[in-house]
């Protein structure tokens, strides 16, 4: 049983190392999109004022 547990732990580690990179990229993309959206709304409000 100890061998099965060690194999399971080894299989989980590569998945955990890939996930943070994808999460980080998604966060950066979302932040950039949010900033662009906010800026466009502000510029639109200023143009209409």
C-alpha positions, -999 to +999 in steps of 0.1 A: +000+000+000+029+024+006+040+020-030+005+030-042+004+061-021+039+072-033+028+067-069-003+088-064+017+116-049+041+116-078+013+118-103-004+147-085+028+168-084+031+175-121-005+186-124+000+210-094+031+226-110+013+233-143-018+248-127-002+279-111+013+290-144-021+287-161-038+305-132-012+333-133-017+338-171-055+338-167-052+364-139-030+386-160-053+384-190-083+391-169-066+421-152-056+435-186-091+431-200-106+447-169-083+477-171-091+482-208-128+479-201-126+505-173-106+529-193-130+527-222-159+534-199-141+564-184-132+578-218-168+573-229-182+591-199-157+620-204-165+622-241-203+624-233-198+650-205 
